[in-house]
Amino acid sequence: MPGAPIEPPAEAPVPGRARPRGRTALLIAAAALLGISGGTAVGYGIQAERPPTPLPALSQAELAYPAKALPADKVPAPLPASQDHRVRTDGDLRKLIIDPPAGWSEDKDADWLDDGWMTVGGLARGYEDQAGMFEYFLESDIRRIAGAAWKKGEHREATITLTQFSSGPGAMAADYADGQRSYMADDAYAGNDGDLVEGSGEGRYYLYDVDREPGYLPSYQARAVVHRGDIMIEINLFDSRPISKKDIRTLAERQLERV
């Protein structure tokens, strides 16, 4: 009832023990320090009186080298360049870009390319966070970027970029490709999970929803993001008319096979 005294709980918590203070605390600390020092000194003394323990003898198993070199006719032939991925990707990267399909021609107005090469800054400028992507590319040990731009008719355009990294056995190319695919399902981009590029592992291609604005032709876009080894492949298609899945899938599969 109002005004009645409040009863303490039946099992009030027991306050913890206070730490020793003042002279008692100093004595305890001094005793602990002496105990540590004394134990260390005794340990060194016991160790010094013990006889030295001999080290085990060094031993090594016989190396598995052949007694003599293989005859010339038994030495395996090196892989041909068509099968050696390192030989192909260490050469002129521009030569790994597929030729334009029938009816397509080179877009000579593509000012983002210089003789088939693209700068790191040019690649970074294609993203909203330009500074962040530029830093990411440099930290990822980017090596070089080859590109191509095509056109067909008045409105259909295509771009291909091969972005090659130096460090790791394809780890950075895979990381870059995974990062690009991670946001493609957002409504601001393709708005879907895309379709798998056959034989690519995680590579996918996407069709965007049509973009319509009053006074402008409708805008259609398709994109493919794939990686193989140390190279990330990106393909984009643009048109004022619908783009089929076959259009972007065929380009992605051809380019993947070429790399």
Rosetta constraint file for C-alpha pairs under 8 A:
AtomPair CA 8 CA 12 HARMONIC 7.40 0.50
AtomPair CA 20 CA 24 HARMONIC 6.26 0.50
AtomPair CA 20 CA 25 HARMONIC 5.05 0.50
AtomPair CA 21 CA 25 HARMONIC 4.84 0.50
AtomPair CA 21 CA 26 HARMONIC 7.73 0.50
AtomPair CA 22 CA 26 HARMONIC 6.56 0.50
AtomPair CA 23 CA 27 HARMONIC 6.28 0.50
AtomPair CA 24 CA 28 HARMONIC 6.32 0.50
AtomPair CA 25 CA 29 HARMONIC 6.21 0.50
AtomPair CA 26 CA 30 HARMONIC 6.07 0.50
AtomPair CA 27 CA 31 HARMONIC 6.11 0.50
AtomPair CA 28 CA 32 HARMONIC 6.24 0.50
AtomPair CA 29 CA 33 HARMONIC 6.24 0.50
AtomPair CA 30 CA 34 HARMONIC 6.18 0.50
AtomPair CA 31 CA 35 HARMONIC 6.12 0.50
AtomPair CA 32 CA 36 HARMONIC 6.34 0.50
AtomPair CA 33 CA 37 HARMONIC 6.20 0.50
AtomPair CA 34 CA 38 HARMONIC 5.82 0.50
AtomPair CA 35 CA 39 HARMONIC 6.02 0.50
AtomPair CA 36 CA 40 HARMONIC 6.21 0.50
AtomPair CA 37 CA 41 HARMONIC 6.25 0.50
AtomPair CA 38 CA 42 HARMONIC 6.20 0.50
AtomPair CA 39 CA 43 HARMONIC 6.11 0.50
AtomPair CA 40 CA 44 HARMONIC 6.32 0.50
AtomPair CA 41 CA 45 HARMONIC 6.26 0.50
AtomPair CA 42 CA 46 HARMONIC 6.26 0.50
AtomPair CA 43 CA 47 HARMONIC 6.24 0.50
AtomPair CA 44 CA 48 HARMONIC 6.11 0.50
AtomPair CA 45 CA 49 HARMONIC 6.52 0.50
AtomPair CA 46 CA 50 HARMONIC 6.68 0.50
AtomPair CA 70 CA 74 HARMONIC 6.04 0.50
AtomPair CA 70 CA 75 HARMONIC 6.16 0.50
AtomPair CA 71 CA 75 HARMONIC 6.58 0.50
AtomPair CA 79 CA 83 HARMONIC 6.10 0.50
AtomPair CA 79 CA 84 HARMONIC 5.76 0.50
AtomPair CA 80 CA 84 HARMONIC 6.16 0.50
AtomPair CA 81 CA 85 HARMONIC 7.50 0.50
AtomPair CA 81 CA 87 HARMONIC 5.89 0.50
AtomPair CA 81 CA 88 HARMONIC 6.44 0.50
AtomPair CA 82 CA 88 HARMONIC 7.28 0.50
AtomPair CA 84 CA 88 HARMONIC 6.63 0.50
AtomPair CA 85 CA 89 HARMONIC 6.17 0.50
AtomPair CA 85 CA 259 HARMONIC 7.90 0.50
AtomPair CA 86 CA 90 HARMONIC 5.86 0.50
AtomPair CA 87 CA 91 HARMONIC 6.56 0.50
AtomPair CA 88 CA 96 HARMONIC 7.90 0.50
AtomPair CA 88 CA 259 HARMONIC 7.83 0.50
AtomPair CA 89 CA 93 HARMONIC 6.23 0.50
AtomPair CA 89 CA 96 HARMONIC 7.84 0.50
AtomPair CA 89 CA 259 HARMONIC 7.54 0.50
AtomPair CA 92 CA 96 HARMONIC 7.56 0.50
AtomPair CA 93 CA 97 HARMONIC 7.54 0.50
AtomPair CA 93 CA 145 HARMONIC 7.99 0.50
AtomPair CA 93 CA 146 HARMONIC 6.19 0.50
AtomPair CA 93 CA 162 HARMONIC 7.76 0.50
AtomPair CA 94 CA 116 HARMONIC 6.37 0.50
AtomPair CA 94 CA 117 HARMONIC 7.59 0.50
AtomPair CA 94 CA 146 HARMONIC 5.37 0.50
AtomPair CA 94 CA 147 HARMONIC 6.97 0.50
AtomPair CA 96 CA 258 HARMONIC 6.16 0.50
AtomPair CA 96 CA 259 HARMONIC 6.03 0.50
AtomPair CA 97 CA 147 HARMONIC 7.51 0.50
AtomPair CA 97 CA 148 HARMONIC 7.42 0.50
AtomPair CA 97 CA 160 HARMONIC 7.68 0.50
AtomPair CA 97 CA 162 HARMONIC 7.71 0.50
AtomPair CA 97 CA 255 HARMONIC 6.71 0.50
AtomPair CA 97 CA 258 HARMONIC 7.34 0.50
AtomPair CA 97 CA 259 HARMONIC 7.95 0.50
AtomPair CA 98 CA 254 HARMONIC 7.19 0.50
AtomPair CA 98 CA 255 HARMONIC 5.87 0.50
AtomPair CA 98 CA 258 HARMONIC 6.86 0.50
AtomPair CA 100 CA 104 HARMONIC 5.62 0.50
AtomPair CA 100 CA 105 HARMONIC 6.55 0.50
AtomPair CA 100 CA 106 HARMONIC 7.69 0.50
AtomPair CA 100 CA 150 HARMONIC 7.03 0.50
AtomPair CA 103 CA 152 HARMONIC 6.34 0.50
AtomPair CA 104 CA 150 HARMONIC 6.29 0.50
AtomPair CA 104 CA 151 HARMONIC 5.65 0.50
AtomPair CA 104 CA 152 HARMONIC 4.80 0.50
AtomPair CA 105 CA 150 HARMONIC 5.41 0.50
AtomPair CA 105 CA 151 HARMONIC 5.59 0.50
AtomPair CA 105 CA 152 HARMONIC 6.54 0.50
AtomPair CA 106 CA 148 HARMONIC 7.74 0.50
AtomPair CA 106 CA 149 HARMONIC 6.01 0.50
AtomPair CA 106 CA 150 HARMONIC 4.45 0.50
AtomPair CA 106 CA 151 HARMONIC 6.34 0.50
AtomPair CA 107 CA 149 HARMONIC 5.29 0.50
AtomPair CA 107 CA 150 HARMONIC 4.65 0.50
AtomPair CA 107 CA 151 HARMONIC 5.56 0.50
AtomPair CA 108 CA 149 HARMONIC 7.80 0.50
AtomPair CA 110 CA 149 HARMONIC 6.45 0.50
AtomPair CA 112 CA 118 HARMONIC 6.51 0.50
AtomPair CA 112 CA 122 HARMONIC 6.57 0.50
AtomPair CA 113 CA 117 HARMONIC 5.49 0.50
AtomPair CA 113 CA 118 HARMONIC 5.21 0.50
AtomPair CA 113 CA 147 HARMONIC 6.84 0.50
AtomPair CA 113 CA 148 HARMONIC 7.52 0.50
AtomPair CA 114 CA 118 HARMONIC 6.42 0.50
AtomPair CA 116 CA 146 HARMONIC 5.78 0.50
AtomPair CA 116 CA 147 HARMONIC 5.40 0.50
AtomPair CA 116 CA 148 HARMONIC 6.21 0.50
AtomPair CA 117 CA 144 HARMONIC 7.95 0.50
AtomPair CA 117 CA 145 HARMONIC 5.95 0.50
AtomPair CA 117 CA 146 HARMONIC 4.60 0.50
AtomPair CA 117 CA 147 HARMONIC 5.84 0.50
AtomPair CA 118 CA 122 HARMONIC 6.38 0.50
AtomPair CA 118 CA 123 HARMONIC 6.97 0.50
AtomPair CA 118 CA 144 HARMONIC 7.77 0.50
AtomPair CA 118 CA 145 HARMONIC 5.34 0.50
AtomPair CA 118 CA 146 HARMONIC 5.91 0.50
AtomPair CA 118 CA 147 HARMONIC 6.45 0.50
AtomPair CA 119 CA 123 HARMONIC 6.37 0.50
AtomPair CA 119 CA 144 HARMONIC 7.72 0.50
AtomPair CA 119 CA 145 HARMONIC 6.82 0.50
AtomPair CA 120 CA 124 HARMONIC 6.20 0.50
AtomPair CA 120 CA 134 HARMONIC 6.89 0.50
AtomPair CA 120 CA 137 HARMONIC 7.35 0.50
AtomPair CA 120 CA 144 HARMONIC 7.76 0.50
AtomPair CA 120 CA 145 HARMONIC 7.46 0.50
AtomPair CA 121 CA 125 HARMONIC 6.15 0.50
AtomPair CA 121 CA 134 HARMONIC 6.38 0.50
AtomPair CA 122 CA 126 HARMONIC 7.01 0.50
AtomPair CA 123 CA 127 HARMONIC 7.84 0.50
AtomPair CA 124 CA 129 HARMONIC 7.97 0.50
AtomPair CA 124 CA 130 HARMONIC 5.11 0.50
AtomPair CA 124 CA 131 HARMONIC 7.35 0.50
AtomPair CA 124 CA 133 HARMONIC 5.41 0.50
AtomPair CA 124 CA 134 HARMONIC 5.21 0.50
AtomPair CA 125 CA 130 HARMONIC 5.21 0.50
AtomPair CA 126 CA 130 HARMONIC 7.28 0.50
AtomPair CA 127 CA 133 HARMONIC 7.20 0.50
AtomPair CA 129 CA 133 HARMONIC 6.17 0.50
AtomPair CA 130 CA 134 HARMONIC 6.09 0.50
AtomPair CA 131 CA 135 HARMONIC 6.26 0.50
AtomPair CA 132 CA 136 HARMONIC 6.13 0.50
AtomPair CA 133 CA 137 HARMONIC 6.11 0.50
AtomPair CA 134 CA 138 HARMONIC 6.41 0.50
AtomPair CA 135 CA 139 HARMONIC 6.12 0.50
AtomPair CA 136 CA 140 HARMONIC 6.00 0.50
AtomPair CA 137 CA 141 HARMONIC 6.53 0.50
AtomPair CA 137 CA 142 HARMONIC 5.59 0.50
AtomPair CA 138 CA 142 HARMONIC 5.94 0.50
AtomPair CA 140 CA 165 HARMONIC 7.23 0.50
AtomPair CA 140 CA 167 HARMONIC 7.47 0.50
AtomPair CA 140 CA 172 HARMONIC 6.34 0.50
AtomPair CA 141 CA 165 HARMONIC 5.89 0.50
AtomPair CA 141 CA 166 HARMONIC 5.69 0.50
AtomPair CA 141 CA 167 HARMONIC 6.08 0.50
AtomPair CA 142 CA 163 HARMONIC 7.65 0.50
AtomPair CA 142 CA 164 HARMONIC 6.27 0.50
AtomPair CA 142 CA 165 HARMONIC 4.31 0.50
AtomPair CA 142 CA 166 HARMONIC 6.05 0.50
AtomPair CA 143 CA 163 HARMONIC 7.74 0.50
AtomPair CA 143 CA 164 HARMONIC 5.47 0.50
AtomPair CA 143 CA 165 HARMONIC 4.78 0.50
AtomPair CA 143 CA 166 HARMONIC 5.46 0.50
AtomPair CA 144 CA 163 HARMONIC 6.18 0.50
AtomPair CA 144 CA 164 HARMONIC 5.48 0.50
AtomPair CA 144 CA 165 HARMONIC 7.12 0.50
AtomPair CA 145 CA 161 HARMONIC 6.72 0.50
AtomPair CA 145 CA 162 HARMONIC 5.61 0.50
AtomPair CA 145 CA 163 HARMONIC 4.53 0.50
AtomPair CA 145 CA 164 HARMONIC 6.20 0.50
AtomPair CA 146 CA 161 HARMONIC 5.70 0.50
AtomPair CA 146 CA 162 HARMONIC 5.21 0.50
AtomPair CA 146 CA 163 HARMONIC 6.68 0.50
AtomPair CA 147 CA 159 HARMONIC 7.29 0.50
AtomPair CA 147 CA 160 HARMONIC 5.40 0.50
AtomPair CA 147 CA 161 HARMONIC 4.28 0.50
AtomPair CA 147 CA 162 HARMONIC 6.24 0.50
AtomPair CA 148 CA 159 HARMONIC 5.72 0.50
AtomPair CA 148 CA 160 HARMONIC 5.23 0.50
AtomPair CA 148 CA 161 HARMONIC 6.65 0.50
AtomPair CA 149 CA 157 HARMONIC 7.45 0.50
AtomPair CA 149 CA 158 HARMONIC 5.72 0.50
AtomPair CA 149 CA 159 HARMONIC 4.53 0.50
AtomPair CA 149 CA 160 HARMONIC 6.58 0.50
AtomPair CA 150 CA 157 HARMONIC 5.75 0.50
AtomPair CA 150 CA 158 HARMONIC 5.12 0.50
AtomPair CA 150 CA 159 HARMONIC 6.46 0.50
AtomPair CA 151 CA 155 HARMONIC 7.57 0.50
AtomPair CA 151 CA 156 HARMONIC 5.73 0.50
AtomPair CA 151 CA 157 HARMONIC 4.38 0.50
AtomPair CA 151 CA 158 HARMONIC 6.25 0.50
AtomPair CA 152 CA 156 HARMONIC 5.17 0.50
AtomPair CA 152 CA 157 HARMONIC 6.31 0.50
AtomPair CA 155 CA 238 HARMONIC 7.60 0.50
AtomPair CA 155 CA 239 HARMONIC 5.29 0.50
AtomPair CA 155 CA 240 HARMONIC 6.03 0.50
AtomPair CA 156 CA 237 HARMONIC 7.29 0.50
AtomPair CA 156 CA 238 HARMONIC 5.59 0.50
AtomPair CA 156 CA 239 HARMONIC 4.34 0.50
AtomPair CA 156 CA 240 HARMONIC 7.11 0.50
AtomPair CA 157 CA 237 HARMONIC 5.80 0.50
AtomPair CA 157 CA 238 HARMONIC 5.13 0.50
AtomPair CA 157 CA 239 HARMONIC 6.45 0.50
AtomPair CA 158 CA 235 HARMONIC 7.24 0.50
AtomPair CA 158 CA 236 HARMONIC 5.56 0.50
AtomPair CA 158 CA 237 HARMONIC 4.56 0.50
AtomPair CA 158 CA 238 HARMONIC 6.37 0.50
AtomPair CA 159 CA 235 HARMONIC 5.71 0.50
AtomPair CA 159 CA 236 HARMONIC 5.26 0.50
AtomPair CA 159 CA 237 HARMONIC 6.77 0.50
AtomPair CA 160 CA 233 HARMONIC 7.33 0.50
AtomPair CA 160 CA 234 HARMONIC 5.75 0.50
AtomPair CA 160 CA 235 HARMONIC 4.59 0.50
AtomPair CA 160 CA 236 HARMONIC 6.66 0.50
AtomPair CA 161 CA 233 HARMONIC 5.95 0.50
AtomPair CA 161 CA 234 HARMONIC 5.38 0.50
AtomPair CA 161 CA 235 HARMONIC 6.71 0.50
AtomPair CA 162 CA 231 HARMONIC 6.17 0.50
AtomPair CA 162 CA 232 HARMONIC 5.74 0.50
AtomPair CA 162 CA 233 HARMONIC 4.91 0.50
AtomPair CA 162 CA 234 HARMONIC 6.76 0.50
AtomPair CA 163 CA 173 HARMONIC 7.68 0.50
AtomPair CA 163 CA 231 HARMONIC 5.43 0.50
AtomPair CA 163 CA 232 HARMONIC 5.12 0.50
AtomPair CA 163 CA 233 HARMONIC 6.63 0.50
AtomPair CA 164 CA 173 HARMONIC 7.01 0.50
AtomPair CA 164 CA 230 HARMONIC 5.63 0.50
AtomPair CA 164 CA 231 HARMONIC 4.39 0.50
AtomPair CA 164 CA 232 HARMONIC 6.46 0.50
AtomPair CA 165 CA 170 HARMONIC 7.52 0.50
AtomPair CA 165 CA 172 HARMONIC 6.45 0.50
AtomPair CA 165 CA 173 HARMONIC 6.37 0.50
AtomPair CA 165 CA 230 HARMONIC 5.55 0.50
AtomPair CA 165 CA 231 HARMONIC 6.58 0.50
AtomPair CA 166 CA 230 HARMONIC 7.20 0.50
AtomPair CA 167 CA 171 HARMONIC 7.59 0.50
AtomPair CA 167 CA 172 HARMONIC 7.06 0.50
AtomPair CA 168 CA 172 HARMONIC 6.88 0.50
AtomPair CA 168 CA 230 HARMONIC 7.81 0.50
AtomPair CA 169 CA 229 HARMONIC 6.51 0.50
AtomPair CA 169 CA 230 HARMONIC 6.36 0.50
AtomPair CA 170 CA 174 HARMONIC 6.20 0.50
AtomPair CA 170 CA 228 HARMONIC 7.19 0.50
AtomPair CA 170 CA 229 HARMONIC 4.40 0.50
AtomPair CA 170 CA 230 HARMONIC 3.85 0.50
AtomPair CA 170 CA 231 HARMONIC 7.06 0.50
AtomPair CA 171 CA 175 HARMONIC 6.19 0.50
AtomPair CA 171 CA 229 HARMONIC 7.93 0.50
AtomPair CA 171 CA 230 HARMONIC 7.09 0.50
AtomPair CA 172 CA 176 HARMONIC 6.05 0.50
AtomPair CA 172 CA 230 HARMONIC 7.05 0.50
AtomPair CA 173 CA 177 HARMONIC 6.18 0.50
AtomPair CA 173 CA 227 HARMONIC 6.21 0.50
AtomPair CA 173 CA 228 HARMONIC 7.61 0.50
AtomPair CA 173 CA 229 HARMONIC 7.18 0.50
AtomPair CA 173 CA 230 HARMONIC 5.26 0.50
AtomPair CA 173 CA 231 HARMONIC 5.47 0.50
AtomPair CA 173 CA 232 HARMONIC 5.11 0.50
AtomPair CA 174 CA 178 HARMONIC 6.01 0.50
AtomPair CA 174 CA 227 HARMONIC 6.01 0.50
AtomPair CA 174 CA 228 HARMONIC 7.78 0.50
AtomPair CA 174 CA 230 HARMONIC 7.78 0.50
AtomPair CA 174 CA 232 HARMONIC 7.12 0.50
AtomPair CA 175 CA 179 HARMONIC 6.12 0.50
AtomPair CA 176 CA 180 HARMONIC 6.37 0.50
AtomPair CA 176 CA 232 HARMONIC 7.22 0.50
AtomPair CA 177 CA 181 HARMONIC 6.28 0.50
AtomPair CA 177 CA 225 HARMONIC 6.23 0.50
AtomPair CA 177 CA 226 HARMONIC 6.37 0.50
AtomPair CA 177 CA 227 HARMONIC 6.36 0.50
AtomPair CA 177 CA 232 HARMONIC 6.24 0.50
AtomPair CA 178 CA 182 HARMONIC 6.03 0.50
AtomPair CA 179 CA 183 HARMONIC 7.44 0.50
AtomPair CA 180 CA 184 HARMONIC 7.10 0.50
AtomPair CA 180 CA 225 HARMONIC 7.33 0.50
AtomPair CA 181 CA 185 HARMONIC 7.97 0.50
AtomPair CA 181 CA 204 HARMONIC 7.77 0.50
AtomPair CA 181 CA 225 HARMONIC 6.92 0.50
AtomPair CA 183 CA 189 HARMONIC 7.39 0.50
AtomPair CA 184 CA 189 HARMONIC 5.46 0.50
AtomPair CA 184 CA 190 HARMONIC 5.33 0.50
AtomPair CA 184 CA 191 HARMONIC 6.33 0.50
AtomPair CA 184 CA 192 HARMONIC 6.72 0.50
AtomPair CA 184 CA 193 HARMONIC 6.87 0.50
AtomPair CA 185 CA 189 HARMONIC 6.71 0.50
AtomPair CA 185 CA 190 HARMONIC 5.78 0.50
AtomPair CA 185 CA 191 HARMONIC 4.25 0.50
AtomPair CA 185 CA 192 HARMONIC 4.27 0.50
AtomPair CA 185 CA 193 HARMONIC 5.18 0.50
AtomPair CA 185 CA 194 HARMONIC 7.83 0.50
AtomPair CA 186 CA 190 HARMONIC 6.62 0.50
AtomPair CA 186 CA 191 HARMONIC 4.77 0.50
AtomPair CA 186 CA 192 HARMONIC 7.13 0.50
AtomPair CA 187 CA 191 HARMONIC 4.25 0.50
AtomPair CA 187 CA 192 HARMONIC 7.88 0.50
AtomPair CA 189 CA 208 HARMONIC 6.93 0.50
AtomPair CA 190 CA 206 HARMONIC 6.42 0.50
AtomPair CA 190 CA 207 HARMONIC 6.20 0.50
AtomPair CA 190 CA 208 HARMONIC 4.29 0.50
AtomPair CA 190 CA 209 HARMONIC 6.57 0.50
AtomPair CA 191 CA 208 HARMONIC 6.97 0.50
AtomPair CA 191 CA 209 HARMONIC 7.57 0.50
AtomPair CA 192 CA 206 HARMONIC 7.36 0.50
AtomPair CA 193 CA 206 HARMONIC 7.38 0.50
AtomPair CA 194 CA 204 HARMONIC 5.92 0.50
AtomPair CA 194 CA 205 HARMONIC 5.38 0.50
AtomPair CA 194 CA 206 HARMONIC 4.45 0.50
AtomPair CA 194 CA 207 HARMONIC 7.14 0.50
AtomPair CA 195 CA 204 HARMONIC 5.23 0.50
AtomPair CA 195 CA 205 HARMONIC 5.43 0.50
AtomPair CA 195 CA 206 HARMONIC 6.57 0.50
AtomPair CA 196 CA 200 HARMONIC 7.74 0.50
AtomPair CA 196 CA 202 HARMONIC 6.90 0.50
AtomPair CA 196 CA 203 HARMONIC 5.91 0.50
AtomPair CA 196 CA 204 HARMONIC 4.46 0.50
AtomPair CA 196 CA 205 HARMONIC 6.59 0.50
AtomPair CA 197 CA 201 HARMONIC 7.73 0.50
AtomPair CA 197 CA 202 HARMONIC 7.64 0.50
AtomPair CA 197 CA 203 HARMONIC 5.37 0.50
AtomPair CA 197 CA 204 HARMONIC 5.13 0.50
AtomPair CA 197 CA 205 HARMONIC 6.61 0.50
AtomPair CA 197 CA 226 HARMONIC 7.82 0.50
AtomPair CA 197 CA 249 HARMONIC 6.80 0.50
AtomPair CA 197 CA 252 HARMONIC 7.07 0.50
AtomPair CA 197 CA 253 HARMONIC 6.65 0.50
AtomPair CA 198 CA 253 HARMONIC 7.11 0.50
AtomPair CA 200 CA 226 HARMONIC 6.71 0.50
AtomPair CA 200 CA 227 HARMONIC 7.32 0.50
AtomPair CA 200 CA 228 HARMONIC 7.43 0.50
AtomPair CA 200 CA 256 HARMONIC 7.37 0.50
AtomPair CA 202 CA 226 HARMONIC 7.17 0.50
AtomPair CA 203 CA 224 HARMONIC 7.49 0.50
AtomPair CA 203 CA 225 HARMONIC 5.71 0.50
AtomPair CA 203 CA 226 HARMONIC 4.15 0.50
AtomPair CA 203 CA 227 HARMONIC 6.70 0.50
AtomPair CA 204 CA 224 HARMONIC 5.75 0.50
AtomPair CA 204 CA 225 HARMONIC 5.71 0.50
AtomPair CA 204 CA 226 HARMONIC 6.46 0.50
AtomPair CA 205 CA 222 HARMONIC 7.33 0.50
AtomPair CA 205 CA 223 HARMONIC 5.56 0.50
AtomPair CA 205 CA 224 HARMONIC 3.99 0.50
AtomPair CA 205 CA 225 HARMONIC 6.36 0.50
AtomPair CA 205 CA 248 HARMONIC 6.91 0.50
AtomPair CA 205 CA 249 HARMONIC 6.58 0.50
AtomPair CA 205 CA 252 HARMONIC 7.74 0.50
AtomPair CA 206 CA 222 HARMONIC 5.51 0.50
AtomPair CA 206 CA 223 HARMONIC 5.20 0.50
AtomPair CA 206 CA 224 HARMONIC 6.24 0.50
AtomPair CA 206 CA 245 HARMONIC 7.84 0.50
AtomPair CA 207 CA 221 HARMONIC 6.27 0.50
AtomPair CA 207 CA 222 HARMONIC 4.47 0.50
AtomPair CA 207 CA 223 HARMONIC 6.66 0.50
AtomPair CA 207 CA 243 HARMONIC 7.66 0.50
AtomPair CA 207 CA 244 HARMONIC 7.98 0.50
AtomPair CA 207 CA 245 HARMONIC 7.03 0.50
AtomPair CA 208 CA 220 HARMONIC 6.68 0.50
AtomPair CA 208 CA 221 HARMONIC 5.43 0.50
AtomPair CA 208 CA 222 HARMONIC 5.89 0.50
AtomPair CA 209 CA 220 HARMONIC 7.03 0.50
AtomPair CA 209 CA 221 HARMONIC 7.74 0.50
AtomPair CA 210 CA 218 HARMONIC 6.58 0.50
AtomPair CA 210 CA 219 HARMONIC 5.72 0.50
AtomPair CA 210 CA 220 HARMONIC 5.04 0.50
AtomPair CA 210 CA 221 HARMONIC 7.49 0.50
AtomPair CA 211 CA 218 HARMONIC 5.78 0.50
AtomPair CA 211 CA 219 HARMONIC 5.00 0.50
AtomPair CA 211 CA 220 HARMONIC 6.57 0.50
AtomPair CA 212 CA 216 HARMONIC 7.24 0.50
AtomPair CA 212 CA 217 HARMONIC 7.14 0.50
AtomPair CA 212 CA 218 HARMONIC 4.84 0.50
AtomPair CA 212 CA 219 HARMONIC 6.48 0.50
AtomPair CA 213 CA 217 HARMONIC 7.50 0.50
AtomPair CA 213 CA 218 HARMONIC 7.07 0.50
AtomPair CA 217 CA 240 HARMONIC 6.05 0.50
AtomPair CA 218 CA 240 HARMONIC 5.24 0.50
AtomPair CA 218 CA 241 HARMONIC 7.20 0.50
AtomPair CA 219 CA 238 HARMONIC 7.20 0.50
AtomPair CA 219 CA 239 HARMONIC 6.05 0.50
AtomPair CA 219 CA 240 HARMONIC 4.88 0.50
AtomPair CA 219 CA 241 HARMONIC 7.29 0.50
AtomPair CA 220 CA 238 HARMONIC 5.70 0.50
AtomPair CA 220 CA 239 HARMONIC 5.25 0.50
AtomPair CA 220 CA 240 HARMONIC 5.84 0.50
AtomPair CA 220 CA 241 HARMONIC 6.47 0.50
AtomPair CA 220 CA 242 HARMONIC 5.98 0.50
AtomPair CA 220 CA 243 HARMONIC 6.65 0.50
AtomPair CA 221 CA 236 HARMONIC 7.13 0.50
AtomPair CA 221 CA 237 HARMONIC 5.48 0.50
AtomPair CA 221 CA 238 HARMONIC 4.64 0.50
AtomPair CA 221 CA 239 HARMONIC 6.62 0.50
AtomPair CA 221 CA 243 HARMONIC 7.08 0.50
AtomPair CA 222 CA 236 HARMONIC 5.70 0.50
AtomPair CA 222 CA 237 HARMONIC 5.04 0.50
AtomPair CA 222 CA 238 HARMONIC 6.75 0.50
AtomPair CA 222 CA 243 HARMONIC 7.03 0.50
AtomPair CA 222 CA 248 HARMONIC 6.50 0.50
AtomPair CA 223 CA 234 HARMONIC 7.26 0.50
AtomPair CA 223 CA 235 HARMONIC 5.55 0.50
AtomPair CA 223 CA 236 HARMONIC 4.51 0.50
AtomPair CA 223 CA 237 HARMONIC 6.41 0.50
AtomPair CA 223 CA 248 HARMONIC 6.99 0.50
AtomPair CA 224 CA 233 HARMONIC 7.75 0.50
AtomPair CA 224 CA 234 HARMONIC 5.62 0.50
AtomPair CA 224 CA 235 HARMONIC 5.06 0.50
AtomPair CA 224 CA 236 HARMONIC 6.62 0.50
AtomPair CA 224 CA 248 HARMONIC 6.96 0.50
AtomPair CA 224 CA 249 HARMONIC 7.70 0.50
AtomPair CA 224 CA 252 HARMONIC 6.38 0.50
AtomPair CA 225 CA 232 HARMONIC 7.45 0.50
AtomPair CA 225 CA 233 HARMONIC 5.86 0.50
AtomPair CA 225 CA 234 HARMONIC 4.83 0.50
AtomPair CA 225 CA 235 HARMONIC 6.80 0.50
AtomPair CA 226 CA 232 HARMONIC 5.98 0.50
AtomPair CA 226 CA 233 HARMONIC 5.06 0.50
AtomPair CA 226 CA 234 HARMONIC 6.55 0.50
AtomPair CA 226 CA 252 HARMONIC 7.80 0.50
AtomPair CA 226 CA 256 HARMONIC 7.58 0.50
AtomPair CA 227 CA 231 HARMONIC 5.66 0.50
AtomPair CA 227 CA 232 HARMONIC 4.20 0.50
AtomPair CA 227 CA 233 HARMONIC 5.54 0.50
AtomPair CA 227 CA 256 HARMONIC 7.96 0.50
AtomPair CA 228 CA 232 HARMONIC 6.54 0.50
AtomPair CA 228 CA 233 HARMONIC 7.90 0.50
AtomPair CA 228 CA 256 HARMONIC 7.40 0.50
AtomPair CA 228 CA 259 HARMONIC 7.20 0.50
AtomPair CA 233 CA 255 HARMONIC 7.96 0.50
AtomPair CA 233 CA 256 HARMONIC 7.76 0.50
AtomPair CA 235 CA 248 HARMONIC 7.84 0.50
AtomPair CA 235 CA 251 HARMONIC 7.79 0.50
AtomPair CA 235 CA 252 HARMONIC 7.03 0.50
AtomPair CA 236 CA 248 HARMONIC 7.91 0.50
AtomPair CA 237 CA 243 HARMONIC 7.85 0.50
AtomPair CA 237 CA 248 HARMONIC 7.13 0.50
AtomPair CA 238 CA 243 HARMONIC 7.95 0.50
AtomPair CA 239 CA 243 HARMONIC 7.13 0.50
AtomPair CA 243 CA 247 HARMONIC 6.67 0.50
AtomPair CA 243 CA 248 HARMONIC 7.89 0.50
AtomPair CA 244 CA 248 HARMONIC 7.13 0.50
AtomPair CA 245 CA 249 HARMONIC 5.93 0.50
AtomPair CA 246 CA 250 HARMONIC 5.77 0.50
AtomPair CA 247 CA 251 HARMONIC 6.67 0.50
AtomPair CA 248 CA 252 HARMONIC 6.22 0.50
AtomPair CA 249 CA 253 HARMONIC 6.12 0.50
AtomPair CA 250 CA 254 HARMONIC 6.12 0.50
AtomPair CA 251 CA 255 HARMONIC 6.07 0.50
AtomPair CA 252 CA 256 HARMONIC 6.04 0.50
AtomPair CA 253 CA 257 HARMONIC 6.16 0.50
AtomPair CA 254 CA 258 HARMONIC 6.27 0.50
AtomPair CA 255 CA 259 HARMONIC 6.37 0.50
